[in-house]
């Protein structure tokens, strides 16, 4: 399943993207974060709702960021090319060591 957050008529809701249709999952959880926190029980309810046939045409919704309000700030370090790894090593005052896996 492809989980989304969408807006329709000014309301934001979690949903499942079915290509040309969207299933509103707000009866399962008010947000994607709470759907994730609901774990297997929420996923089972989401599957049942997606199979129910009740859906909205995709053209009637506006896609939003999947997780509009993360619980914490997310910090990432990209080491996706050799010069960037060397730059980071110089900044940290360490030896350049390439990662073994991406």
N, C-alpha and C positions, 0 to 999 in steps of 0.2 A: 504494500500500500504506500502511496505517496501522500504524506501528511502535509497540510498547508495551513496557513492562516489567511483568511479572506475577509473582505468587507462587503456587506450588502445592506442597502438602505441605512447606512450609518452605523451598523452593528458589526463588530469584529467577532469572528467565530473560528474555532478550529475546524478543519475539514479533511476530507480525503479527495484527492484529485483522481478522476476517472477518465481523463482525456477531454471529452466534450461535456462532462457533467461533474458536479461537485456534491458530495454528501456532507451535510452539516453535522458535526460531531458535538455541538454544544449540549445536547442531552446527556452525553457521556462525561464531558468536562468543559469548563468555561474557557480554558486556554490550552494551547499545545503543551506548555510546561506542566500543567496539572494532569494532562493526559499521559505524559511521560511518567510522572510520579505515580500514576495509578497502575503502572506496570502491566502484568499479564491480564489482570481483571479488566482494566480499561481497554486494553488491546482487544480482548474477546468481545466486549460490548461494541467497540468500534467496528469490528468485522461483521457482527450481526447487523448493525445499522447500515453498513455499506451494502450488504446483501438484500436489505429490505426493499430496495428499489426507489425509495424516497430520495430525490436528488434535485439539484438546481442546474439549469443550463450554465455552462462555464462562462458564457458571454454576459451573464447577469452579475458576476462577482468581480471584485478587484482583488488580485493577489497582493498579499502583503509579505513582509519579512516572515519567515517561518516561525521564528521566536522573536517577536517584537521587543520584548523586555526581558533580556537575560537576567538571571538572578545575581550574577556577578559579572565583573569585567572579564573579558577574555583576552589574554595576551599570547601572541604567537611569535615564534622566531622562525623565519624562513632561511633555510640553508640549501637553496635549490640550484646553486651553481658554484663552481670552484672559487671564483673571485669573491663571492659573498662569504664563503667560509673563511677565506684568508683575511678579509676585512674584519670579520667578527673576532678572529684570533688576535689580530693586531690591537683591536679596541680593548680586548680583555687582557692583553699582555701574555698570551699563551701561545703554544706552538699550534701550527695549522694541522688539524687532524680531520680528514674527510670522514663523513659518516659511512658506515658499511651498508646501510639501507636507506632508502628515501624517508 
